[in-house]
Amino acid sequence: MEPHIDAPLVPPLDALPPRHPQLRSQPPAPHITSTAERGSFCLAVCSCGWTGPARRSRDLARKDASRHTAP
């Protein structure tokens, strides 16, 4: 099997300009967490898109959320 040599070279990620420069200048949004129920399970969710594991205990889901927002 011969190596593929016809592919164009891709520059390193450091060389690329940011796609949305105006977003880079804004401070990061705060993490707002809550819990969501999925059947008999509860999971922690965050405004950044993070979701915790599904738990049967609401208290454990709340602890997952607090660990996510801890510095």
CHARMM-style PDB file with segment names, atoms N, HN, CA, C and O in Angstrom:
ATOM      1  N   MET     1       0.843  -1.173   0.000  1.00  0.00      PROA
ATOM      2  CA  MET     1       0.000   0.000   0.000  1.00  0.00      PROA
ATOM      3  C   MET     1       0.895   1.245   0.000  1.00  0.00      PROA
ATOM      4  O   MET     1       1.756   1.395   0.867  1.00  0.00      PROA
ATOM      5  N   GLU     2       0.692   2.117  -0.956  1.00  0.00      PROA
ATOM      6  HN  GLU     2      -0.008   1.996  -1.660  1.00  0.00      PROA
ATOM      7  CA  GLU     2       1.516   3.310  -1.076  1.00  0.00      PROA
ATOM      8  C   GLU     2       0.891   4.471  -0.305  1.00  0.00      PROA
ATOM      9  O   GLU     2      -0.333   4.562  -0.205  1.00  0.00      PROA
ATOM     10  N   PRO     3       1.734   5.369   0.246  1.00  0.00      PROA
ATOM     11  CA  PRO     3       1.169   6.520   0.975  1.00  0.00      PROA
ATOM     12  C   PRO     3       0.459   7.465   0.010  1.00  0.00      PROA
ATOM     13  O   PRO     3       0.826   7.578  -1.160  1.00  0.00      PROA
ATOM     14  N   HSD     4      -0.538   8.122   0.514  1.00  0.00      PROA
ATOM     15  HN  HSD     4      -0.836   8.030   1.464  1.00  0.00      PROA
ATOM     16  CA  HSD     4      -1.317   9.076  -0.276  1.00  0.00      PROA
ATOM     17  C   HSD     4      -0.529  10.392  -0.322  1.00  0.00      PROA
ATOM     18  O   HSD     4      -0.353  11.041   0.709  1.00  0.00      PROA
ATOM     19  N   ILE     5      -0.065  10.781  -1.489  1.00  0.00      PROA
ATOM     20  HN  ILE     5      -0.208  10.253  -2.326  1.00  0.00      PROA
ATOM     21  CA  ILE     5       0.780  11.976  -1.592  1.00  0.00      PROA
ATOM     22  C   ILE     5       0.086  13.127  -2.307  1.00  0.00      PROA
ATOM     23  O   ILE     5       0.670  14.203  -2.431  1.00  0.00      PROA
ATOM     24  N   ASP     6      -1.144  12.936  -2.780  1.00  0.00      PROA
ATOM     25  HN  ASP     6      -1.619  12.062  -2.679  1.00  0.00      PROA
ATOM     26  CA  ASP     6      -1.836  13.980  -3.519  1.00  0.00      PROA
ATOM     27  C   ASP     6      -2.622  14.926  -2.617  1.00  0.00      PROA
ATOM     28  O   ASP     6      -3.148  15.932  -3.093  1.00  0.00      PROA
ATOM     29  N   ALA     7      -2.711  14.624  -1.338  1.00  0.00      PROA
ATOM     30  HN  ALA     7      -2.284  13.807  -0.951  1.00  0.00      PROA
ATOM     31  CA  ALA     7      -3.490  15.467  -0.427  1.00  0.00      PROA
ATOM     32  C   ALA     7      -2.750  16.781  -0.170  1.00  0.00      PROA
ATOM     33  O   ALA     7      -1.526  16.780  -0.038  1.00  0.00      PROA
ATOM     34  N   PRO     8      -3.482  17.908  -0.097  1.00  0.00      PROA
ATOM     35  CA  PRO     8      -2.821  19.184   0.191  1.00  0.00      PROA
ATOM     36  C   PRO     8      -2.382  19.228   1.660  1.00  0.00      PROA
ATOM     37  O   PRO     8      -3.004  18.619   2.530  1.00  0.00      PROA
ATOM     38  N   LEU     9      -1.313  19.954   1.904  1.00  0.00      PROA
ATOM     39  HN  LEU     9      -0.808  20.449   1.197  1.00  0.00      PROA
ATOM     40  CA  LEU     9      -0.830  20.125   3.268  1.00  0.00      PROA
ATOM     41  C   LEU     9      -1.752  21.075   4.022  1.00  0.00      PROA
ATOM     42  O   LEU     9      -2.251  22.050   3.461  1.00  0.00      PROA
ATOM     43  N   VAL    10      -1.968  20.782   5.279  1.00  0.00      PROA
ATOM     44  HN  VAL    10      -1.563  19.989   5.735  1.00  0.00      PROA
ATOM     45  CA  VAL    10      -2.832  21.592   6.121  1.00  0.00      PROA
ATOM     46  C   VAL    10      -1.945  22.377   7.085  1.00  0.00      PROA
ATOM     47  O   VAL    10      -1.062  21.789   7.711  1.00  0.00      PROA
ATOM     48  N   PRO    11      -2.156  23.705   7.225  1.00  0.00      PROA
ATOM     49  CA  PRO    11      -1.324  24.467   8.160  1.00  0.00      PROA
ATOM     50  C   PRO    11      -1.647  24.079   9.599  1.00  0.00      PROA
ATOM     51  O   PRO    11      -2.756  23.626   9.885  1.00  0.00      PROA
ATOM     52  N   PRO    12      -0.681  24.253  10.509  1.00  0.00      PROA
ATOM     53  CA  PRO    12      -0.968  23.949  11.911  1.00  0.00      PROA
ATOM     54  C   PRO    12      -2.072  24.854  12.443  1.00  0.00      PROA
ATOM     55  O   PRO    12      -2.271  25.956  11.932  1.00  0.00      PROA
ATOM     56  N   LEU    13      -2.789  24.398  13.466  1.00  0.00      PROA
ATOM     57  HN  LEU    13      -2.627  23.503  13.881  1.00  0.00      PROA
ATOM     58  CA  LEU    13      -3.911  25.164  13.997  1.00  0.00      PROA
ATOM     59  C   LEU    13      -3.491  26.525  14.536  1.00  0.00      PROA
ATOM     60  O   LEU    13      -4.285  27.466  14.521  1.00  0.00      PROA
ATOM     61  N   ASP    14      -2.247  26.643  15.014  1.00  0.00      PROA
ATOM     62  HN  ASP    14      -1.602  25.879  15.026  1.00  0.00      PROA
ATOM     63  CA  ASP    14      -1.781  27.932  15.532  1.00  0.00      PROA
ATOM     64  C   ASP    14      -1.710  28.991  14.437  1.00  0.00      PROA
ATOM     65  O   ASP    14      -1.791  30.183  14.731  1.00  0.00      PROA
ATOM     66  N   ALA    15      -1.559  28.579  13.184  1.00  0.00      PROA
ATOM     67  HN  ALA    15      -1.493  27.610  12.945  1.00  0.00      PROA
ATOM     68  CA  ALA    15      -1.409  29.521  12.086  1.00  0.00      PROA
ATOM     69  C   ALA    15      -2.745  30.066  11.589  1.00  0.00      PROA
ATOM     70  O   ALA    15      -2.775  31.058  10.860  1.00  0.00      PROA
ATOM     71  N   LEU    16      -3.839  29.433  11.972  1.00  0.00      PROA
ATOM     72  HN  LEU    16      -3.814  28.628  12.564  1.00  0.00      PROA
ATOM     73  CA  LEU    16      -5.146  29.869  11.496  1.00  0.00      PROA
ATOM     74  C   LEU    16      -5.697  31.011  12.342  1.00  0.00      PROA
ATOM     75  O   LEU    16      -5.573  30.972  13.566  1.00  0.00      PROA
ATOM     76  N   PRO    17      -6.299  32.023  11.729  1.00  0.00      PROA
ATOM     77  CA  PRO    17      -6.904  33.105  12.516  1.00  0.00      PROA
ATOM     78  C   PRO    17      -8.181  32.603  13.179  1.00  0.00      PROA
ATOM     79  O   PRO    17      -8.802  31.666  12.678  1.00  0.00      PROA
ATOM     80  N   PRO    18      -8.588  33.206  14.296  1.00  0.00      PROA
ATOM     81  CA  PRO    18      -9.844  32.784  14.934  1.00  0.00      PROA
ATOM     82  C   PRO    18     -11.020  33.044  14.000  1.00  0.00      PROA
ATOM     83  O   PRO    18     -11.033  34.035  13.270  1.00  0.00      PROA
ATOM     84  N   ARG    19     -11.999  32.160  14.027  1.00  0.00      PROA
ATOM     85  HN  ARG    19     -11.988  31.355  14.620  1.00  0.00      PROA
ATOM     86  CA  ARG    19     -13.143  32.289  13.125  1.00  0.00      PROA
ATOM     87  C   ARG    19     -14.013  33.482  13.483  1.00  0.00      PROA
ATOM     88  O   ARG    19     -14.523  34.165  12.595  1.00  0.00      PROA
ATOM     89  N   HSD    20     -14.185  33.739  14.756  1.00  0.00      PROA
ATOM     90  HN  HSD    20     -13.771  33.185  15.478  1.00  0.00      PROA
ATOM     91  CA  HSD    20     -15.031  34.833  15.220  1.00  0.00      PROA
ATOM     92  C   HSD    20     -14.222  35.702  16.181  1.00  0.00      PROA
ATOM     93  O   HSD    20     -14.287  35.489  17.391  1.00  0.00      PROA
ATOM     94  N   PRO    21     -13.464  36.672  15.674  1.00  0.00      PROA
ATOM     95  CA  PRO    21     -12.624  37.475  16.557  1.00  0.00      PROA
ATOM     96  C   PRO    21     -13.413  38.222  17.628  1.00  0.00      PROA
ATOM     97  O   PRO    21     -12.895  38.438  18.724  1.00  0.00      PROA
ATOM     98  N   GLN    22     -14.645  38.620  17.343  1.00  0.00      PROA
ATOM     99  HN  GLN    22     -15.066  38.445  16.453  1.00  0.00      PROA
ATOM    100  CA  GLN    22     -15.428  39.356  18.336  1.00  0.00      PROA
ATOM    101  C   GLN    22     -15.768  38.466  19.532  1.00  0.00      PROA
ATOM    102  O   GLN    22     -15.921  38.968  20.646  1.00  0.00      PROA
ATOM    103  N   LEU    23     -15.887  37.164  19.321  1.00  0.00      PROA
ATOM    104  HN  LEU    23     -15.763  36.756  18.417  1.00  0.00      PROA
ATOM    105  CA  LEU    23     -16.175  36.261  20.433  1.00  0.00      PROA
ATOM    106  C   LEU    23     -14.958  36.076  21.331  1.00  0.00      PROA
ATOM    107  O   LEU    23     -15.106  35.814  22.525  1.00  0.00      PROA
ATOM    108  N   ARG    24     -13.771  36.208  20.777  1.00  0.00      PROA
ATOM    109  HN  ARG    24     -13.651  36.421  19.808  1.00  0.00      PROA
ATOM    110  CA  ARG    24     -12.543  36.043  21.560  1.00  0.00      PROA
ATOM    111  C   ARG    24     -12.369  37.189  22.555  1.00  0.00      PROA
ATOM    112  O   ARG    24     -11.765  36.994  23.610  1.00  0.00      PROA
ATOM    113  N   SER    25     -12.886  38.384  22.242  1.00  0.00      PROA
ATOM    114  HN  SER    25     -13.376  38.543  21.385  1.00  0.00      PROA
ATOM    115  CA  SER    25     -12.671  39.543  23.101  1.00  0.00      PROA
ATOM    116  C   SER    25     -13.662  39.593  24.264  1.00  0.00      PROA
ATOM    117  O   SER    25     -13.441  40.337  25.220  1.00  0.00      PROA
ATOM    118  N   GLN    26     -14.744  38.822  24.207  1.00  0.00      PROA
ATOM    119  HN  GLN    26     -14.923  38.218  23.430  1.00  0.00      PROA
ATOM    120  CA  GLN    26     -15.736  38.834  25.269  1.00  0.00      PROA
ATOM    121  C   GLN    26     -15.321  37.883  26.380  1.00  0.00      PROA
ATOM    122  O   GLN    26     -14.704  36.852  26.115  1.00  0.00      PROA
ATOM    123  N   PRO    27     -15.657  38.221  27.632  1.00  0.00      PROA
ATOM    124  CA  PRO    27     -15.341  37.290  28.717  1.00  0.00      PROA
ATOM    125  C   PRO    27     -16.185  36.029  28.586  1.00  0.00      PROA
ATOM    126  O   PRO    27     -17.276  36.072  28.017  1.00  0.00      PROA
ATOM    127  N   PRO    28     -15.693  34.909  29.104  1.00  0.00      PROA
ATOM    128  CA  PRO    28     -16.473  33.675  28.986  1.00  0.00      PROA
ATOM    129  C   PRO    28     -17.787  33.766  29.759  1.00  0.00      PROA
ATOM    130  O   PRO    28     -17.865  34.406  30.807  1.00  0.00      PROA
ATOM    131  N   ALA    29     -18.793  33.128  29.235  1.00  0.00      PROA
ATOM    132  HN  ALA    29     -18.730  32.608  28.383  1.00  0.00      PROA
ATOM    133  CA  ALA    29     -20.113  33.140  29.883  1.00  0.00      PROA
ATOM    134  C   ALA    29     -20.063  32.313  31.160  1.00  0.00      PROA
ATOM    135  O   ALA    29     -19.334  31.324  31.224  1.00  0.00      PROA
ATOM    136  N   PRO    30     -20.829  32.705  32.179  1.00  0.00      PROA
ATOM    137  CA  PRO    30     -20.829  31.923  33.412  1.00  0.00      PROA
ATOM    138  C   PRO    30     -21.523  30.573  33.197  1.00  0.00      PROA
ATOM    139  O   PRO    30     -22.412  30.443  32.356  1.00  0.00      PROA
ATOM    140  N   HSD    31     -21.105  29.601  33.956  1.00  0.00      PROA
ATOM    141  HN  HSD    31     -20.383  29.707  34.639  1.00  0.00      PROA
ATOM    142  CA  HSD    31     -21.724  28.280  33.891  1.00  0.00      PROA
ATOM    143  C   HSD    31     -22.989  28.292  34.743  1.00  0.00      PROA
ATOM    144  O   HSD    31     -22.927  28.522  35.950  1.00  0.00      PROA
ATOM    145  N   ILE    32     -24.115  28.048  34.123  1.00  0.00      PROA
ATOM    146  HN  ILE    32     -24.166  27.861  33.141  1.00  0.00      PROA
ATOM    147  CA  ILE    32     -25.393  27.978  34.828  1.00  0.00      PROA
ATOM    148  C   ILE    32     -25.842  26.525  34.777  1.00  0.00      PROA
ATOM    149  O   ILE    32     -26.153  26.001  33.708  1.00  0.00      PROA
ATOM    150  N   THR    33     -25.875  25.879  35.938  1.00  0.00      PROA
ATOM    151  HN  THR    33     -25.623  26.305  36.807  1.00  0.00      PROA
ATOM    152  CA  THR    33     -26.209  24.464  35.987  1.00  0.00      PROA
ATOM    153  C   THR    33     -27.601  24.241  36.548  1.00  0.00      PROA
ATOM    154  O   THR    33     -28.128  25.056  37.305  1.00  0.00      PROA
ATOM    155  N   SER    34     -28.184  23.116  36.158  1.00  0.00      PROA
ATOM    156  HN  SER    34     -27.756  22.453  35.543  1.00  0.00      PROA
ATOM    157  CA  SER    34     -29.477  22.683  36.683  1.00  0.00      PROA
ATOM    158  C   SER    34     -29.529  21.172  36.553  1.00  0.00      PROA
ATOM    159  O   SER    34     -28.567  20.548  36.107  1.00  0.00      PROA
ATOM    160  N   THR    35     -30.639  20.592  36.938  1.00  0.00      PROA
ATOM    161  HN  THR    35     -31.420  21.099  37.301  1.00  0.00      PROA
ATOM    162  CA  THR    35     -30.808  19.153  36.773  1.00  0.00      PROA
ATOM    163  C   THR    35     -31.969  18.893  35.833  1.00  0.00      PROA
ATOM    164  O   THR    35     -32.901  19.693  35.747  1.00  0.00      PROA
ATOM    165  N   ALA    36     -31.910  17.781  35.135  1.00  0.00      PROA
ATOM    166  HN  ALA    36     -31.153  17.132  35.205  1.00  0.00      PROA
ATOM    167  CA  ALA    36     -32.963  17.389  34.202  1.00  0.00      PROA
ATOM    168  C   ALA    36     -33.354  15.946  34.490  1.00  0.00      PROA
ATOM    169  O   ALA    36     -32.503  15.123  34.825  1.00  0.00      PROA
ATOM    170  N   GLU    37     -34.619  15.646  34.361  1.00  0.00      PROA
ATOM    171  HN  GLU    37     -35.310  16.315  34.089  1.00  0.00      PROA
ATOM    172  CA  GLU    37     -35.134  14.297  34.604  1.00  0.00      PROA
ATOM    173  C   GLU    37     -35.303  13.582  33.267  1.00  0.00      PROA
ATOM    174  O   GLU    37     -35.888  14.129  32.332  1.00  0.00      PROA
ATOM    175  N   ARG    38     -34.793  12.368  33.185  1.00  0.00      PROA
ATOM    176  HN  ARG    38     -34.318  11.924  33.945  1.00  0.00      PROA
ATOM    177  CA  ARG    38     -34.960  11.511  32.009  1.00  0.00      PROA
ATOM    178  C   ARG    38     -35.488  10.170  32.509  1.00  0.00      PROA
ATOM    179  O   ARG    38     -34.709   9.289  32.871  1.00  0.00      PROA
ATOM    180  N   GLY    39     -36.784  10.020  32.528  1.00  0.00      PROA
ATOM    181  HN  GLY    39     -37.417  10.736  32.233  1.00  0.00      PROA
ATOM    182  CA  GLY    39     -37.376   8.794  33.058  1.00  0.00      PROA
ATOM    183  C   GLY    39     -37.122   8.708  34.552  1.00  0.00      PROA
ATOM    184  O   GLY    39     -37.465   9.628  35.295  1.00  0.00      PROA
ATOM    185  N   SER    40     -36.527   7.614  34.997  1.00  0.00      PROA
ATOM    186  HN  SER    40     -36.248   6.867  34.394  1.00  0.00      PROA
ATOM    187  CA  SER    40     -36.229   7.466  36.419  1.00  0.00      PROA
ATOM    188  C   SER    40     -34.837   7.969  36.762  1.00  0.00      PROA
ATOM    189  O   SER    40     -34.373   7.773  37.885  1.00  0.00      PROA
ATOM    190  N   PHE    41     -34.168   8.609  35.825  1.00  0.00      PROA
ATOM    191  HN  PHE    41     -34.545   8.768  34.913  1.00  0.00      PROA
ATOM    192  CA  PHE    41     -32.825   9.117  36.046  1.00  0.00      PROA
ATOM    193  C   PHE    41     -32.819  10.640  36.101  1.00  0.00      PROA
ATOM    194  O   PHE    41     -33.703  11.302  35.556  1.00  0.00      PROA
ATOM    195  N   CYS    42     -31.808  11.177  36.766  1.00  0.00      PROA
ATOM    196  HN  CYS    42     -31.090  10.640  37.208  1.00  0.00      PROA
ATOM    197  CA  CYS    42     -31.608  12.618  36.874  1.00  0.00      PROA
ATOM    198  C   CYS    42     -30.179  12.911  36.458  1.00  0.00      PROA
ATOM    199  O   CYS    42     -29.270  12.163  36.818  1.00  0.00      PROA
ATOM    200  N   LEU    43     -29.962  13.972  35.714  1.00  0.00      PROA
ATOM    201  HN  LEU    43     -30.700  14.579  35.421  1.00  0.00      PROA
ATOM    202  CA  LEU    43     -28.599  14.328  35.330  1.00  0.00      PROA
ATOM    203  C   LEU    43     -28.408  15.822  35.426  1.00  0.00      PROA
ATOM    204  O   LEU    43     -29.354  16.598  35.297  1.00  0.00      PROA
ATOM    205  N   ALA    44     -27.171  16.211  35.653  1.00  0.00      PROA
ATOM    206  HN  ALA    44     -26.402  15.581  35.757  1.00  0.00      PROA
ATOM    207  CA  ALA    44     -26.811  17.613  35.723  1.00  0.00      PROA
ATOM    208  C   ALA    44     -26.550  18.127  34.313  1.00  0.00      PROA
ATOM    209  O   ALA    44     -25.941  17.427  33.504  1.00  0.00      PROA
ATOM    210  N   VAL    45     -27.004  19.341  34.008  1.00  0.00      PROA
ATOM    211  HN  VAL    45     -27.499  19.910  34.665  1.00  0.00      PROA
ATOM    212  CA  VAL    45     -26.767  19.970  32.716  1.00  0.00      PROA
ATOM    213  C   VAL    45     -26.246  21.383  32.948  1.00  0.00      PROA
ATOM    214  O   VAL    45     -26.544  22.001  33.971  1.00  0.00      PROA
ATOM    215  N   CYS    46     -25.471  21.889  32.000  1.00  0.00      PROA
ATOM    216  HN  CYS    46     -25.230  21.387  31.169  1.00  0.00      PROA
ATOM    217  CA  CYS    46     -24.881  23.223  32.124  1.00  0.00      PROA
ATOM    218  C   CYS    46     -25.154  24.015  30.851  1.00  0.00      PROA
ATOM    219  O   CYS    46     -25.378  23.446  29.782  1.00  0.00      PROA
ATOM    220  N   SER    47     -25.131  25.333  30.988  1.00  0.00      PROA
ATOM    221  HN  SER    47     -24.949  25.794  31.856  1.00  0.00      PROA
ATOM    222  CA  SER    47     -25.361  26.207  29.841  1.00  0.00      PROA
ATOM    223  C   SER    47     -24.246  26.107  28.800  1.00  0.00      PROA
ATOM    224  O   SER    47     -24.444  26.497  27.649  1.00  0.00      PROA
ATOM    225  N   CYS    48     -23.061  25.582  29.190  1.00  0.00      PROA
ATOM    226  HN  CYS    48     -22.900  25.265  30.124  1.00  0.00      PROA
ATOM    227  CA  CYS    48     -21.954  25.439  28.239  1.00  0.00      PROA
ATOM    228  C   CYS    48     -22.098  24.199  27.366  1.00  0.00      PROA
ATOM    229  O   CYS    48     -21.309  24.001  26.442  1.00  0.00      PROA
ATOM    230  N   GLY    49     -23.108  23.351  27.650  1.00  0.00      PROA
ATOM    231  HN  GLY    49     -23.749  23.512  28.401  1.00  0.00      PROA
ATOM    232  CA  GLY    49     -23.317  22.147  26.862  1.00  0.00      PROA
ATOM    233  C   GLY    49     -22.897  20.875  27.581  1.00  0.00      PROA
ATOM    234  O   GLY    49     -23.168  19.780  27.088  1.00  0.00      PROA
ATOM    235  N   TRP    50     -22.249  20.986  28.722  1.00  0.00      PROA
ATOM    236  HN  TRP    50     -22.030  21.876  29.122  1.00  0.00      PROA
ATOM    237  CA  TRP    50     -21.819  19.826  29.497  1.00  0.00      PROA
ATOM    238  C   TRP    50     -23.025  19.130  30.107  1.00  0.00      PROA
ATOM    239  O   TRP    50     -23.973  19.786  30.538  1.00  0.00      PROA
ATOM    240  N   THR    51     -22.989  17.804  30.144  1.00  0.00      PROA
ATOM    241  HN  THR    51     -22.219  17.272  29.795  1.00  0.00      PROA
ATOM    242  CA  THR    51     -23.990  17.029  30.865  1.00  0.00      PROA
ATOM    243  C   THR    51     -23.276  15.999  31.712  1.00  0.00      PROA
ATOM    244  O   THR    51     -22.298  15.389  31.279  1.00  0.00      PROA
ATOM    245  N   GLY    52     -23.761  15.813  32.898  1.00  0.00      PROA
ATOM    246  HN  GLY    52     -24.555  16.309  33.251  1.00  0.00      PROA
ATOM    247  CA  GLY    52     -23.193  14.832  33.798  1.00  0.00      PROA
ATOM    248  C   GLY    52     -23.780  13.459  33.522  1.00  0.00      PROA
ATOM    249  O   GLY    52     -24.673  13.307  32.689  1.00  0.00      PROA
ATOM    250  N   PRO    53     -23.269  12.459  34.232  1.00  0.00      PROA
ATOM    251  CA  PRO    53     -23.809  11.114  34.048  1.00  0.00      PROA
ATOM    252  C   PRO    53     -25.215  11.002  34.623  1.00  0.00      PROA
ATOM    253  O   PRO    53     -25.581  11.738  35.539  1.00  0.00      PROA
ATOM    254  N   ALA    54     -25.995  10.078  34.082  1.00  0.00      PROA
ATOM    255  HN  ALA    54     -25.697   9.480  33.338  1.00  0.00      PROA
ATOM    256  CA  ALA    54     -27.353   9.846  34.585  1.00  0.00      PROA
ATOM    257  C   ALA    54     -27.259   9.171  35.943  1.00  0.00      PROA
ATOM    258  O   ALA    54     -26.524   8.200  36.121  1.00  0.00      PROA
ATOM    259  N   ARG    55     -28.009   9.697  36.888  1.00  0.00      PROA
ATOM    260  HN  ARG    55     -28.605  10.486  36.743  1.00  0.00      PROA
ATOM    261  CA  ARG    55     -28.000   9.184  38.262  1.00  0.00      PROA
ATOM    262  C   ARG    55     -29.421   8.879  38.689  1.00  0.00      PROA
ATOM    263  O   ARG    55     -30.370   9.493  38.202  1.00  0.00      PROA
ATOM    264  N   ARG    56     -29.564   7.935  39.594  1.00  0.00      PROA
ATOM    265  HN  ARG    56     -28.793   7.436  39.989  1.00  0.00      PROA
ATOM    266  CA  ARG    56     -30.874   7.697  40.203  1.00  0.00      PROA
ATOM    267  C   ARG    56     -31.105   8.651  41.358  1.00  0.00      PROA
ATOM    268  O   ARG    56     -32.246   8.885  41.756  1.00  0.00      PROA
ATOM    269  N   SER    57     -30.021   9.209  41.904  1.00  0.00      PROA
ATOM    270  HN  SER    57     -29.094   9.019  41.581  1.00  0.00      PROA
ATOM    271  CA  SER    57     -30.106  10.120  43.040  1.00  0.00      PROA
ATOM    272  C   SER    57     -30.019  11.569  42.558  1.00  0.00      PROA
ATOM    273  O   SER    57     -29.047  11.947  41.904  1.00  0.00      PROA
ATOM    274  N   ARG    58     -31.025  12.374  42.875  1.00  0.00      PROA
ATOM    275  HN  ARG    58     -31.815  12.067  43.406  1.00  0.00      PROA
ATOM    276  CA  ARG    58     -30.986  13.799  42.517  1.00  0.00      PROA
ATOM    277  C   ARG    58     -29.845  14.505  43.229  1.00  0.00      PROA
ATOM    278  O   ARG    58     -29.219  15.406  42.671  1.00  0.00      PROA
ATOM    279  N   ASP    59     -29.573  14.093  44.466  1.00  0.00      PROA
ATOM    280  HN  ASP    59     -30.081  13.360  44.919  1.00  0.00      PROA
ATOM    281  CA  ASP    59     -28.501  14.710  45.232  1.00  0.00      PROA
ATOM    282  C   ASP    59     -27.141  14.498  44.556  1.00  0.00      PROA
ATOM    283  O   ASP    59     -26.324  15.418  44.515  1.00  0.00      PROA
ATOM    284  N   LEU    60     -26.895  13.309  44.033  1.00  0.00      PROA
ATOM    285  HN  LEU    60     -27.559  12.562  44.067  1.00  0.00      PROA
ATOM    286  CA  LEU    60     -25.635  13.067  43.326  1.00  0.00      PROA
ATOM    287  C   LEU    60     -25.552  13.899  42.050  1.00  0.00      PROA
ATOM    288  O   LEU    60     -24.473  14.376  41.696  1.00  0.00      PROA
ATOM    289  N   ALA    61     -26.665  14.079  41.360  1.00  0.00      PROA
ATOM    290  HN  ALA    61     -27.541  13.691  41.648  1.00  0.00      PROA
ATOM    291  CA  ALA    61     -26.666  14.918  40.155  1.00  0.00      PROA
ATOM    292  C   ALA    61     -26.349  16.367  40.523  1.00  0.00      PROA
ATOM    293  O   ALA    61     -25.618  17.044  39.799  1.00  0.00      PROA
ATOM    294  N   ARG    62     -26.898  16.850  41.652  1.00  0.00      PROA
ATOM    295  HN  ARG    62     -27.491  16.300  42.240  1.00  0.00      PROA
ATOM    296  CA  ARG    62     -26.576  18.209  42.102  1.00  0.00      PROA
ATOM    297  C   ARG    62     -25.098  18.336  42.458  1.00  0.00      PROA
ATOM    298  O   ARG    62     -24.479  19.363  42.182  1.00  0.00      PROA
ATOM    299  N   LYS    63     -24.534  17.301  43.065  1.00  0.00      PROA
ATOM    300  HN  LYS    63     -25.037  16.466  43.288  1.00  0.00      PROA
ATOM    301  CA  LYS    63     -23.106  17.326  43.396  1.00  0.00      PROA
ATOM    302  C   LYS    63     -22.254  17.335  42.131  1.00  0.00      PROA
ATOM    303  O   LYS    63     -21.224  18.008  42.086  1.00  0.00      PROA
ATOM    304  N   ASP    64     -22.672  16.597  41.104  1.00  0.00      PROA
ATOM    305  HN  ASP    64     -23.508  16.050  41.140  1.00  0.00      PROA
ATOM    306  CA  ASP    64     -21.965  16.652  39.820  1.00  0.00      PROA
ATOM    307  C   ASP    64     -21.951  18.066  39.261  1.00  0.00      PROA
ATOM    308  O   ASP    64     -20.930  18.535  38.759  1.00  0.00      PROA
ATOM    309  N   ALA    65     -23.094  18.744  39.351  1.00  0.00      PROA
ATOM    310  HN  ALA    65     -23.924  18.363  39.759  1.00  0.00      PROA
ATOM    311  CA  ALA    65     -23.191  20.120  38.855  1.00  0.00      PROA
ATOM    312  C   ALA    65     -22.289  21.058  39.640  1.00  0.00      PROA
ATOM    313  O   ALA    65     -21.625  21.914  39.055  1.00  0.00      PROA
ATOM    314  N   SER    66     -22.259  20.906  40.966  1.00  0.00      PROA
ATOM    315  HN  SER    66     -22.798  20.212  41.442  1.00  0.00      PROA
ATOM    316  CA  SER    66     -21.403  21.791  41.766  1.00  0.00      PROA
ATOM    317  C   SER    66     -19.935  21.524  41.507  1.00  0.00      PROA
ATOM    318  O   SER    66     -19.129  22.454  41.534  1.00  0.00      PROA
ATOM    319  N   ARG    67     -19.562  20.262  41.254  1.00  0.00      PROA
ATOM    320  HN  ARG    67     -20.217  19.507  41.233  1.00  0.00      PROA
ATOM    321  CA  ARG    67     -18.155  19.954  40.912  1.00  0.00      PROA
ATOM    322  C   ARG    67     -17.790  20.558  39.559  1.00  0.00      PROA
ATOM    323  O   ARG    67     -16.649  20.973  39.356  1.00  0.00      PROA
ATOM    324  N   HSD    68     -18.740  20.612  38.638  1.00  0.00      PROA
ATOM    325  HN  HSD    68     -19.667  20.275  38.803  1.00  0.00      PROA
ATOM    326  CA  HSD    68     -18.469  21.181  37.318  1.00  0.00      PROA
ATOM    327  C   HSD    68     -18.200  22.678  37.404  1.00  0.00      PROA
ATOM    328  O   HSD    68     -17.350  23.195  36.678  1.00  0.00      PROA
ATOM    329  N   THR    69     -18.911  23.378  38.279  1.00  0.00      PROA
ATOM    330  HN  THR    69     -19.601  22.958  38.869  1.00  0.00      PROA
ATOM    331  CA  THR    69     -18.751  24.827  38.377  1.00  0.00      PROA
ATOM    332  C   THR    69     -17.651  25.233  39.341  1.00  0.00      PROA
ATOM    333  O   THR    69     -17.290  26.409  39.392  1.00  0.00      PROA
ATOM    334  N   ALA    70     -17.106  24.295  40.108  1.00  0.00      PROA
ATOM    335  HN  ALA    70     -17.399  23.340  40.066  1.00  0.00      PROA
ATOM    336  CA  ALA    70     -16.036  24.628  41.054  1.00  0.00      PROA
ATOM    337  C   ALA    70     -14.767  25.002  40.299  1.00  0.00      PROA
ATOM    338  O   ALA    70     -14.463  24.399  39.269  1.00  0.00      PROA
ATOM    339  N   PRO    71     -14.020  25.989  40.795  1.00  0.00      PROA
ATOM    340  CA  PRO    71     -12.791  26.396  40.091  1.00  0.00      PROA
ATOM    341  C   PRO    71     -11.700  25.367  40.147  1.00  0.00      PROA
ATOM    342  OT1 PRO    71     -10.619  25.583  39.597  1.00  0.00      PROA
TER     343      PRO     71
END
